[in-house]
Amino acid sequence: MVDLSFLEKFTKNNPVKMKRYISMYLDATPKIFDDMKQYLKNEDWEQLSISAHSLKPQAELIGIYSLKEVLVEIENNVKSNQVDNLESLFEKAYHYHLESEAILKTHSKDL
């Protein structure tokens, strides 16, 4: 679910830096998902796409590639005006986030 190899390489295995990047992700992501949920409710597809786009590099840096893939799907569906499955894609992305959040919190404590 979480592959920290890129983050380890990026931070040169510096536990302080790794912990900082993990904390930044854990602090910022819940607000982004709250916003995305509201954009879905309001059918504000453009803002949903922008939020998904902004979260992609964070997911990639932390190594949550399954989340990044779903965020790309959300963006692509908005671009092609295929909005029927955006709610299920959001739920999938949120599920990946919740699973990875628990892993990251545990890992961060061990650093």
PyMOL commands that set and color helices and strands:
alter all, ss='L'
color gray80, all
select helices_A, chain A and resi 5-10+15-41+45-62+65-79+86-110
alter helices_A, ss='H'
color red, helices_A
deselect
rebuild
show_as cartoon
